[in-house]
Amino acid sequence: MRGEPMAAQVPDFAQLFREMAPFVWRALRRLGVRERDAEDLLQEVFLAVHRKLPEFEGRSSVRTWVYGFCLRKALDYRRLARVRREVVAESLPEHVDDTDREQQLDVRRACERLDAILDALDDDKRAVFVLFELEQLSMKEVAELTEVPLQTAYFRLYAARKHVREALRAAGGGDR
């Protein structure tokens, strides 16, 4: 009888994909995956999730468990030589209101600035910062996902925050 509740806790893959895909895509982007590669890595993450889903034990939330796959895929991606510094130009829509265009440009610049700041962090600090500050996981979940003691996770967050503050200050972005 004990096996039945565990089987009931295994989520339906299709529902899991629908609910988690936006989160996974966002997380991959913030962990250094280029936009043009995020879709492919999202698929790789969910292939791994699909293969391992029967082994899900419910010791953590499904979100935390899926994020673990995300983190590993993003770290592997960043280590590969295929990550290049080229920028692919996108075509503009035919008609864009000037205020819309300015707002979109401001948002794009802010995202590029954040990406550049995050790129300067080492992988360990970046993962903790993204998980806690951007994805708003608890520090306990962050420590579990990054497989470090809680105090180490806090130390990495402190160091990452300091780096981000200094980078923003140096770029004239103020102190938040």
Z-matrix of the N, CA and C atoms (Angstrom, degrees):
N
C 1 1.442
C 2 1.526 1 111.79
N 3 1.308 2 116.84 1 -27.87
C 4 1.459 3 119.18 2 -178.68
C 5 1.518 4 111.37 3 -64.59
N 6 1.315 5 118.49 4 -31.71
C 7 1.460 6 121.86 5 -178.81
C 8 1.520 7 112.95 6 -66.98
N 9 1.319 8 117.52 7 -27.80
C 10 1.463 9 120.39 8 -177.21
C 11 1.519 10 113.38 9 -64.27
N 12 1.331 11 120.69 10 -48.00
C 13 1.459 12 119.04 11 179.75
C 14 1.518 13 112.55 12 -60.32
N 15 1.330 14 117.69 13 -36.72
C 16 1.460 15 120.15 14 179.21
C 17 1.526 16 110.03 15 -64.32
N 18 1.331 17 117.02 16 -41.33
C 19 1.455 18 120.66 17 179.28
C 20 1.524 19 110.19 18 -64.43
N 21 1.327 20 117.31 19 -35.28
C 22 1.456 21 120.88 20 -179.92
C 23 1.533 22 111.03 21 -69.65
N 24 1.337 23 118.07 22 -23.38
C 25 1.453 24 121.65 23 -178.28
C 26 1.529 25 112.63 24 -80.85
N 27 1.313 26 117.82 25 -16.64
C 28 1.463 27 120.39 26 179.72
C 29 1.525 28 108.01 27 -69.96
N 30 1.326 29 117.19 28 118.76
C 31 1.462 30 120.03 29 -176.31
C 32 1.525 31 112.44 30 -71.78
N 33 1.315 32 115.63 31 157.12
C 34 1.446 33 123.13 32 175.42
C 35 1.531 34 108.01 33 -71.92
N 36 1.325 35 117.64 34 128.20
C 37 1.464 36 121.01 35 -174.42
C 38 1.526 37 112.39 36 -61.65
N 39 1.317 38 118.28 37 -44.45
C 40 1.473 39 120.86 38 -178.01
C 41 1.527 40 110.64 39 -60.92
N 42 1.313 41 116.85 40 -43.55
C 43 1.461 42 120.76 41 178.91
C 44 1.530 43 109.97 42 -67.24
N 45 1.311 44 116.23 43 -42.00
C 46 1.460 45 121.38 44 178.02
C 47 1.526 46 110.63 45 -58.28
N 48 1.315 47 116.93 46 -44.75
C 49 1.464 48 120.97 47 178.86
C 50 1.521 49 111.05 48 -61.81
N 51 1.335 50 116.88 49 -48.02
C 52 1.472 51 120.49 50 -179.60
C 53 1.521 52 111.55 51 -58.31
N 54 1.313 53 116.06 52 -43.13
C 55 1.464 54 120.43 53 -175.99
C 56 1.525 55 112.90 54 -77.84
N 57 1.316 56 117.18 55 -33.89
C 58 1.461 57 120.29 56 -171.11
C 59 1.529 58 115.21 57 -99.19
N 60 1.328 59 118.94 58 -17.43
C 61 1.472 60 120.76 59 -175.38
C 62 1.529 61 113.03 60 -56.09
N 63 1.339 62 120.15 61 -45.99
C 64 1.467 63 118.48 62 178.99
C 65 1.532 64 112.36 63 -61.63
N 66 1.328 65 116.59 64 -41.00
C 67 1.461 66 121.85 65 177.58
C 68 1.524 67 110.85 66 -61.15
N 69 1.328 68 116.72 67 -46.06
C 70 1.466 69 121.31 68 -178.81
C 71 1.523 70 110.24 69 -64.08
N 72 1.325 71 118.00 70 -43.71
C 73 1.463 72 121.46 71 -179.81
C 74 1.529 73 109.93 72 -61.02
N 75 1.335 74 116.74 73 -46.75
C 76 1.467 75 121.56 74 179.17
C 77 1.531 76 110.93 75 -60.61
N 78 1.317 77 115.29 76 -45.72
C 79 1.465 78 120.24 77 -178.75
C 80 1.523 79 110.94 78 -62.54
N 81 1.321 80 117.03 79 -43.94
C 82 1.468 81 120.24 80 178.54
C 83 1.517 82 110.77 81 -59.75
N 84 1.322 83 117.04 82 -44.38
C 85 1.474 84 120.84 83 179.89
C 86 1.525 85 110.48 84 -60.97
N 87 1.306 86 117.44 85 -44.88
C 88 1.461 87 121.21 86 -177.57
C 89 1.528 88 112.05 87 -73.11
N 90 1.316 89 116.34 88 -18.39
C 91 1.465 90 119.67 89 177.21
C 92 1.526 91 111.79 90 -92.34
N 93 1.343 92 116.86 91 10.64
C 94 1.456 93 120.44 92 171.36
C 95 1.512 94 116.44 93 103.39
N 96 1.318 95 117.35 94 8.27
C 97 1.461 96 120.00 95 178.33
C 98 1.529 97 108.02 96 -83.94
N 99 1.313 98 116.22 97 127.18
C 100 1.466 99 120.73 98 179.21
C 101 1.522 100 109.72 99 -63.46
N 102 1.332 101 115.20 100 149.20
C 103 1.468 102 120.67 101 -176.66
C 104 1.524 103 112.11 102 -55.90
N 105 1.321 104 116.23 103 -40.45
C 106 1.475 105 119.05 104 -177.62
C 107 1.531 106 112.43 105 -68.46
N 108 1.330 107 117.92 106 -18.21
C 109 1.465 108 121.74 107 -179.70
C 110 1.529 109 112.99 108 -103.83
N 111 1.332 110 116.33 109 -10.17
C 112 1.472 111 120.10 110 -174.29
C 113 1.527 112 111.95 111 -62.01
N 114 1.314 113 117.00 112 -39.09
C 115 1.476 114 120.62 113 -179.03
C 116 1.537 115 110.65 114 -61.93
N 117 1.339 116 116.44 115 -44.02
C 118 1.468 117 120.11 116 179.66
C 119 1.525 118 111.46 117 -64.62
N 120 1.333 119 116.53 118 -43.25
C 121 1.455 120 119.16 119 179.88
C 122 1.522 121 111.63 120 -69.14
N 123 1.323 122 117.03 121 -33.33
C 124 1.456 123 120.65 122 175.31
C 125 1.527 124 109.27 123 -57.99
N 126 1.327 125 116.46 124 -43.66
C 127 1.459 126 120.14 125 178.12
C 128 1.520 127 111.24 126 -64.78
N 129 1.324 128 117.08 127 -40.26
C 130 1.466 129 120.25 128 178.32
C 131 1.528 130 111.07 129 -62.81
N 132 1.336 131 115.92 130 -41.10
C 133 1.466 132 120.06 131 178.27
C 134 1.518 133 109.80 132 -59.93
N 135 1.332 134 116.69 133 -47.74
C 136 1.462 135 119.03 134 -176.72
C 137 1.524 136 113.01 135 -73.48
N 138 1.320 137 118.19 136 -24.56
C 139 1.467 138 119.19 137 171.53
C 140 1.525 139 109.93 138 -64.91
N 141 1.328 140 115.16 139 -43.97
C 142 1.467 141 119.30 140 178.46
C 143 1.527 142 110.78 141 -65.15
N 144 1.330 143 116.53 142 -41.83
C 145 1.468 144 120.60 143 178.23
C 146 1.526 145 109.74 144 -60.98
N 147 1.315 146 117.03 145 -44.30
C 148 1.469 147 121.18 146 -179.54
C 149 1.526 148 110.96 147 -60.34
N 150 1.337 149 116.15 148 -44.09
C 151 1.472 150 119.85 149 179.58
C 152 1.528 151 111.86 150 -63.94
N 153 1.321 152 117.06 151 -37.81
C 154 1.470 153 121.26 152 -174.38
C 155 1.533 154 113.70 153 -94.45
N 156 1.317 155 118.12 154 -6.72
C 157 1.462 156 121.25 155 -175.65
C 158 1.531 157 113.52 156 -54.05
N 159 1.338 158 119.48 157 -41.60
C 160 1.473 159 118.28 158 178.73
C 161 1.539 160 112.67 159 -62.71
N 162 1.337 161 117.17 160 -20.14
C 163 1.459 162 120.77 161 -179.47
C 164 1.525 163 112.61 162 -90.63
N 165 1.342 164 118.02 163 -3.71
C 166 1.468 165 120.92 164 -179.72
C 167 1.521 166 109.06 165 -60.27
N 168 1.335 167 116.09 166 123.25
C 169 1.460 168 121.19 167 -174.63
C 170 1.514 169 113.45 168 -101.78
N 171 1.319 170 117.49 169 -9.29
C 172 1.458 171 119.74 170 179.74
C 173 1.522 172 114.06 171 77.59
N 174 1.332 173 117.20 172 15.85
C 175 1.468 174 119.99 173 178.47
C 176 1.522 175 111.51 174 -73.28
N 177 1.328 176 117.41 175 -16.50
C 178 1.456 177 122.78 176 174.79
C 179 1.520 178 106.64 177 -136.73
N 180 1.326 179 115.89 178 174.19
C 181 1.465 180 117.85 179 177.18
C 182 1.529 181 108.42 180 -69.77
N 183 1.306 182 116.73 181 157.82
C 184 1.463 183 121.24 182 178.29
C 185 1.527 184 109.14 183 -60.72
N 186 1.333 185 116.50 184 -40.03
C 187 1.468 186 120.99 185 -179.74
C 188 1.529 187 110.74 186 -59.83
N 189 1.305 188 116.36 187 -45.64
C 190 1.463 189 120.87 188 178.84
C 191 1.522 190 110.72 189 -63.57
N 192 1.317 191 116.29 190 -43.08
C 193 1.463 192 121.70 191 -179.87
C 194 1.526 193 110.40 192 -61.45
N 195 1.334 194 117.78 193 -46.94
C 196 1.464 195 121.76 194 179.64
C 197 1.525 196 110.24 195 -65.04
N 198 1.328 197 116.48 196 -37.69
C 199 1.453 198 119.14 197 179.99
C 200 1.526 199 111.28 198 -62.57
N 201 1.298 200 117.41 199 -31.33
C 202 1.466 201 120.52 200 176.32
C 203 1.523 202 111.31 201 -58.73
N 204 1.328 203 117.02 202 -42.03
C 205 1.464 204 121.22 203 176.33
C 206 1.526 205 109.76 204 -63.28
N 207 1.314 206 115.05 205 -42.73
C 208 1.473 207 121.74 206 179.38
C 209 1.523 208 110.71 207 -57.46
N 210 1.287 209 114.77 208 -50.15
C 211 1.457 210 121.01 209 -177.36
C 212 1.524 211 111.06 210 -59.76
N 213 1.316 212 116.79 211 -46.49
C 214 1.471 213 119.91 212 -179.40
C 215 1.529 214 111.64 213 -64.62
N 216 1.335 215 117.01 214 -42.90
C 217 1.475 216 120.40 215 179.21
C 218 1.526 217 110.76 216 -63.95
N 219 1.327 218 117.38 217 -41.82
C 220 1.465 219 120.92 218 -179.33
C 221 1.529 220 110.97 219 -66.01
N 222 1.318 221 116.88 220 -40.97
C 223 1.466 222 119.70 221 178.87
C 224 1.528 223 110.74 222 -65.19
N 225 1.333 224 116.72 223 -41.85
C 226 1.472 225 120.30 224 176.36
C 227 1.524 226 110.25 225 -61.34
N 228 1.303 227 116.58 226 -44.02
C 229 1.467 228 122.25 227 -179.94
C 230 1.530 229 111.01 228 -58.10
N 231 1.324 230 116.04 229 -47.02
C 232 1.466 231 120.31 230 -177.31
C 233 1.527 232 111.98 231 -66.02
N 234 1.314 233 116.82 232 -25.90
C 235 1.464 234 120.44 233 -179.95
C 236 1.524 235 112.72 234 -82.03
N 237 1.336 236 116.71 235 -16.69
C 238 1.456 237 120.20 236 -177.24
C 239 1.527 238 111.71 237 -78.06
N 240 1.310 239 116.23 238 151.47
C 241 1.458 240 121.78 239 -179.71
C 242 1.516 241 112.82 240 -72.60
N 243 1.341 242 116.99 241 -14.31
C 244 1.464 243 118.58 242 -176.94
C 245 1.529 244 113.22 243 -69.47
N 246 1.323 245 116.84 244 -12.39
C 247 1.455 246 120.04 245 178.44
C 248 1.521 247 107.66 246 -78.05
N 249 1.298 248 115.38 247 111.45
C 250 1.463 249 120.66 248 -177.24
C 251 1.511 250 110.08 249 -114.12
N 252 1.306 251 116.09 250 168.12
C 253 1.457 252 122.01 251 -177.52
C 254 1.523 253 112.94 252 -96.07
N 255 1.316 254 118.12 253 16.90
C 256 1.457 255 120.09 254 179.97
C 257 1.525 256 110.47 255 -78.49
N 258 1.329 257 115.85 256 151.68
C 259 1.452 258 121.50 257 178.12
C 260 1.521 259 107.55 258 -117.94
N 261 1.318 260 115.98 259 121.03
C 262 1.450 261 120.89 260 -179.31
C 263 1.523 262 108.23 261 -90.39
N 264 1.336 263 116.38 262 124.97
C 265 1.459 264 120.37 263 179.88
C 266 1.523 265 109.61 264 -77.64
N 267 1.304 266 114.79 265 137.02
C 268 1.455 267 120.11 266 176.91
C 269 1.517 268 108.53 267 -101.92
N 270 1.316 269 117.32 268 147.09
C 271 1.460 270 119.66 269 177.93
C 272 1.523 271 109.27 270 -75.51
N 273 1.327 272 115.80 271 144.89
C 274 1.458 273 121.28 272 -179.95
C 275 1.523 274 110.30 273 -83.19
N 276 1.314 275 117.41 274 150.52
C 277 1.456 276 119.13 275 174.27
C 278 1.529 277 109.74 276 -63.75
N 279 1.322 278 115.86 277 157.59
C 280 1.461 279 119.46 278 -176.07
C 281 1.514 280 112.87 279 -63.34
N 282 1.334 281 118.44 280 -42.43
C 283 1.453 282 120.34 281 -178.77
C 284 1.523 283 109.46 282 -130.36
N 285 1.318 284 115.52 283 119.12
C 286 1.452 285 120.27 284 178.52
C 287 1.517 286 107.79 285 -133.02
N 288 1.309 287 116.67 286 129.39
C 289 1.452 288 122.52 287 176.14
C 290 1.526 289 108.25 288 -63.43
N 291 1.346 290 117.22 289 139.75
C 292 1.464 291 120.95 290 -177.78
C 293 1.527 292 112.55 291 -58.42
N 294 1.339 293 117.73 292 -39.00
C 295 1.468 294 119.13 293 179.29
C 296 1.525 295 110.41 294 -67.60
N 297 1.340 296 116.53 295 -39.05
C 298 1.466 297 120.20 296 175.32
C 299 1.519 298 110.55 297 -60.55
N 300 1.318 299 114.78 298 -45.45
C 301 1.460 300 120.12 299 -178.00
C 302 1.531 301 110.44 300 -62.07
N 303 1.323 302 117.30 301 -42.55
C 304 1.466 303 120.82 302 179.65
C 305 1.526 304 110.96 303 -65.28
N 306 1.333 305 116.39 304 -41.83
C 307 1.464 306 119.63 305 178.45
C 308 1.525 307 110.79 306 -65.07
N 309 1.319 308 116.45 307 -42.89
C 310 1.460 309 120.01 308 178.76
C 311 1.528 310 110.62 309 -63.51
N 312 1.327 311 116.00 310 -40.01
C 313 1.461 312 120.48 311 178.68
C 314 1.529 313 110.51 312 -64.65
N 315 1.327 314 116.72 313 -42.84
C 316 1.467 315 120.48 314 178.10
C 317 1.531 316 110.91 315 -61.52
N 318 1.321 317 116.32 316 -44.30
C 319 1.467 318 120.28 317 179.24
C 320 1.530 319 110.24 318 -64.18
N 321 1.330 320 116.19 319 -45.11
C 322 1.467 321 120.18 320 179.79
C 323 1.533 322 110.62 321 -60.96
N 324 1.325 323 116.85 322 -43.60
C 325 1.477 324 120.09 323 178.90
C 326 1.520 325 111.15 324 -62.95
N 327 1.328 326 116.44 325 -42.44
C 328 1.466 327 119.82 326 178.66
C 329 1.528 328 110.83 327 -62.66
N 330 1.319 329 116.80 328 -42.14
C 331 1.471 330 120.45 329 178.26
C 332 1.527 331 111.16 330 -65.33
N 333 1.332 332 116.57 331 -41.79
C 334 1.466 333 119.72 332 178.21
C 335 1.521 334 110.75 333 -64.30
N 336 1.328 335 116.31 334 -37.82
C 337 1.470 336 120.42 335 178.70
C 338 1.531 337 109.92 336 -65.61
N 339 1.328 338 116.11 337 -45.01
C 340 1.464 339 119.75 338 177.65
C 341 1.525 340 110.71 339 -62.23
N 342 1.321 341 116.96 340 -43.70
C 343 1.469 342 120.22 341 178.55
C 344 1.525 343 111.15 342 -59.88
N 345 1.337 344 116.92 343 -42.09
C 346 1.468 345 120.43 344 178.97
C 347 1.524 346 110.91 345 -64.34
N 348 1.323 347 116.52 346 -41.12
C 349 1.466 348 120.43 347 178.42
C 350 1.529 349 109.79 348 -64.67
N 351 1.331 350 116.70 349 -44.04
C 352 1.464 351 120.25 350 179.54
C 353 1.526 352 111.40 351 -66.96
N 354 1.345 353 117.46 352 -34.26
C 355 1.473 354 121.02 353 178.10
C 356 1.527 355 111.66 354 -61.98
N 357 1.326 356 116.99 355 -28.67
C 358 1.462 357 120.61 356 -178.62
C 359 1.532 358 112.35 357 -78.45
N 360 1.313 359 117.18 358 -14.36
C 361 1.465 360 120.71 359 177.67
C 362 1.523 361 109.88 360 -80.50
N 363 1.334 362 116.30 361 149.54
C 364 1.463 363 117.42 362 172.72
C 365 1.530 364 107.92 363 -72.04
N 366 1.315 365 116.58 364 163.04
C 367 1.461 366 121.55 365 -173.24
C 368 1.532 367 112.87 366 -58.19
N 369 1.321 368 117.49 367 -38.85
C 370 1.463 369 120.71 368 -177.94
C 371 1.527 370 112.00 369 -64.40
N 372 1.328 371 116.63 370 -47.59
C 373 1.467 372 120.40 371 -179.92
C 374 1.523 373 110.85 372 -69.06
N 375 1.306 374 115.97 373 -38.61
C 376 1.462 375 120.66 374 179.98
C 377 1.527 376 110.40 375 -60.90
N 378 1.321 377 116.69 376 -46.54
C 379 1.461 378 120.52 377 -178.90
C 380 1.525 379 110.99 378 -59.98
N 381 1.321 380 117.28 379 -45.46
C 382 1.463 381 120.85 380 -179.54
C 383 1.526 382 110.25 381 -64.31
N 384 1.327 383 117.33 382 -44.55
C 385 1.465 384 121.07 383 -179.85
C 386 1.529 385 111.29 384 -61.26
N 387 1.317 386 116.36 385 -48.31
C 388 1.465 387 120.79 386 -178.61
C 389 1.526 388 110.51 387 -62.65
N 390 1.319 389 116.61 388 -46.44
C 391 1.460 390 119.81 389 -178.38
C 392 1.525 391 112.48 390 -62.03
N 393 1.330 392 115.95 391 -45.10
C 394 1.460 393 119.37 392 -174.42
C 395 1.523 394 112.15 393 -82.47
N 396 1.317 395 117.26 394 -51.33
C 397 1.463 396 120.84 395 -173.30
C 398 1.523 397 113.40 396 -80.16
N 399 1.307 398 117.77 397 -40.99
C 400 1.462 399 119.62 398 -174.61
C 401 1.522 400 112.75 399 -94.30
N 402 1.327 401 116.86 400 -41.64
C 403 1.464 402 119.62 401 -179.13
C 404 1.520 403 112.65 402 -93.79
N 405 1.314 404 116.98 403 -8.61
C 406 1.458 405 125.12 404 173.47
C 407 1.528 406 113.82 405 57.84
N 408 1.322 407 115.36 406 41.10
C 409 1.459 408 119.60 407 171.67
C 410 1.523 409 108.01 408 -79.74
N 411 1.309 410 116.92 409 158.15
C 412 1.466 411 120.10 410 176.52
C 413 1.530 412 108.44 411 -70.74
N 414 1.314 413 116.24 412 157.84
C 415 1.465 414 119.24 413 -179.78
C 416 1.527 415 110.48 414 -65.77
N 417 1.324 416 117.25 415 -30.54
C 418 1.471 417 119.94 416 176.10
C 419 1.530 418 109.69 417 -62.91
N 420 1.341 419 117.46 418 -43.77
C 421 1.461 420 120.97 419 178.24
C 422 1.529 421 110.85 420 -65.13
N 423 1.339 422 116.38 421 -39.41
C 424 1.462 423 120.79 422 179.07
C 425 1.526 424 109.97 423 -60.88
N 426 1.316 425 116.49 424 -47.55
C 427 1.468 426 120.84 425 180.00
C 428 1.530 427 110.57 426 -61.06
N 429 1.320 428 115.73 427 -41.59
C 430 1.467 429 120.38 428 179.41
C 431 1.530 430 110.87 429 -63.41
N 432 1.319 431 116.08 430 -46.30
C 433 1.465 432 120.54 431 -178.10
C 434 1.520 433 112.73 432 -65.56
N 435 1.315 434 116.07 433 -39.89
C 436 1.464 435 119.69 434 -177.74
C 437 1.523 436 111.60 435 -87.40
N 438 1.342 437 115.22 436 -1.59
C 439 1.462 438 122.25 437 176.06
C 440 1.530 439 112.98 438 56.85
N 441 1.347 440 114.74 439 46.79
C 442 1.458 441 121.30 440 176.41
C 443 1.524 442 108.61 441 -131.67
N 444 1.337 443 116.75 442 160.07
C 445 1.468 444 119.15 443 174.73
C 446 1.531 445 110.35 444 -61.70
N 447 1.313 446 115.85 445 154.25
C 448 1.461 447 121.64 446 -177.99
C 449 1.532 448 111.88 447 -55.74
N 450 1.322 449 117.32 448 -43.57
C 451 1.475 450 120.51 449 -179.85
C 452 1.531 451 111.66 450 -62.79
N 453 1.309 452 117.71 451 -36.23
C 454 1.463 453 121.56 452 177.77
C 455 1.528 454 109.85 453 -65.57
N 456 1.310 455 116.32 454 -40.97
C 457 1.470 456 120.36 455 177.87
C 458 1.525 457 109.83 456 -62.24
N 459 1.335 458 116.85 457 -43.64
C 460 1.470 459 120.00 458 177.95
C 461 1.532 460 111.11 459 -62.25
N 462 1.323 461 116.91 460 -41.48
C 463 1.463 462 120.48 461 179.28
C 464 1.530 463 110.45 462 -61.94
N 465 1.327 464 116.58 463 -43.70
C 466 1.472 465 120.32 464 179.91
C 467 1.529 466 110.85 465 -64.79
N 468 1.330 467 116.32 466 -38.58
C 469 1.459 468 119.55 467 178.00
C 470 1.529 469 110.35 468 -64.20
N 471 1.320 470 116.24 469 -44.50
C 472 1.461 471 120.86 470 178.76
C 473 1.536 472 110.27 471 -58.07
N 474 1.328 473 116.99 472 -46.90
C 475 1.464 474 121.69 473 -179.12
C 476 1.533 475 110.83 474 -65.66
N 477 1.315 476 117.01 475 -39.68
C 478 1.468 477 120.48 476 179.51
C 479 1.521 478 110.85 477 -66.97
N 480 1.324 479 117.19 478 -43.34
C 481 1.468 480 120.74 479 178.10
C 482 1.524 481 110.67 480 -60.40
N 483 1.319 482 115.92 481 -41.98
C 484 1.467 483 120.15 482 179.41
C 485 1.529 484 109.77 483 -61.42
N 486 1.314 485 116.92 484 -44.69
C 487 1.465 486 121.48 485 178.70
C 488 1.531 487 110.85 486 -60.97
N 489 1.318 488 116.74 487 -45.79
C 490 1.464 489 120.81 488 -178.67
C 491 1.522 490 110.22 489 -63.45
N 492 1.328 491 117.55 490 -45.51
C 493 1.469 492 121.04 491 178.29
C 494 1.527 493 111.21 492 -58.59
N 495 1.324 494 116.28 493 -46.59
C 496 1.470 495 120.31 494 -179.23
C 497 1.528 496 111.38 495 -64.58
N 498 1.316 497 116.70 496 -40.31
C 499 1.473 498 120.51 497 179.36
C 500 1.528 499 110.59 498 -65.87
N 501 1.327 500 117.34 499 -40.82
C 502 1.463 501 120.82 500 177.87
C 503 1.529 502 110.66 501 -65.91
N 504 1.318 503 116.15 502 -42.01
C 505 1.460 504 120.56 503 179.09
C 506 1.533 505 110.29 504 -62.57
N 507 1.332 506 116.13 505 -43.98
C 508 1.466 507 120.83 506 -179.30
C 509 1.528 508 111.21 507 -64.77
N 510 1.318 509 116.28 508 -31.21
C 511 1.465 510 120.39 509 -179.52
C 512 1.521 511 111.83 510 -87.93
N 513 1.337 512 116.25 511 1.31
C 514 1.462 513 119.15 512 179.76
C 515 1.508 514 113.08 513 81.95
N 516 1.327 515 117.14 514 21.48
C 517 1.456 516 121.32 515 -177.34
C 518 1.511 517 113.53 516 -92.35
N 519 1.326 518 117.10 517 2.97
C 520 1.469 519 118.35 518 178.84
C 521 1.506 520 112.19 519 80.28
N 522 1.322 521 115.42 520 -175.56
C 523 1.461 522 122.94 521 -178.46
C 524 1.507 523 108.52 522 -116.99
N 525 1.325 524 116.05 523 115.91
C 526 1.479 525 120.00 524 179.56
C 527 1.479 526 109.92 525 -105.14
